[in-house]
């Protein structure tokens, strides 16, 4: 539903944009720093990023982002409490490089965009037998700026929805002591499924 709304805005809004009327409130397009929260399927995370100034008429930008996530260890729990020798969450690191294509909207000072690129996760040996997990991320986003009658302020709020997929899964039976590959628990993918992001973006100009 969120992705459908963003896509509808992306189709309808560009034709309504009038530079003579809306130019004063055009969104910022310089070097930017972002901070946000994310959900990758059942996993929660926080991240920060750096984006290049927009080029190609203000439509393209590269984003380099990284942060940490927490994988929920709720999977095939042993019946006996004494056998539950792993914690509720497992920490991992992640990074991604995205190419973003965007267009301005006239409904407010802002833009709609799509971003796509490679991703990588750095996993603990007690979470997965694969410590480096490559993947891909695709997102649709909506970015909105506050402002006055003359300009948009150099800070925006953004919302993103899409999908992500990575190769590794949680296939280690124990979370304490020497790692043992699981034979009885159910393997679950890490960082794969629905992707949701939200946060703030700060522009240098």
SULGISUL-V592038 format. One record per helix or strand of 2 or more residues. SS is the DSSP state (~ for helix, > for strand). FROM is the first residue (numbers start at 1). TO is the last residue. Records with the same first field share a line. If there is no record, write none. Layout:
SS = FROM-TO  FROM-TO
//
This chain:
~ = 2-16  19-25  81-83
> = 32-40  43-51  60-72  89-105  110-122  132-147  152-166  169-170  188-189  193-203
//
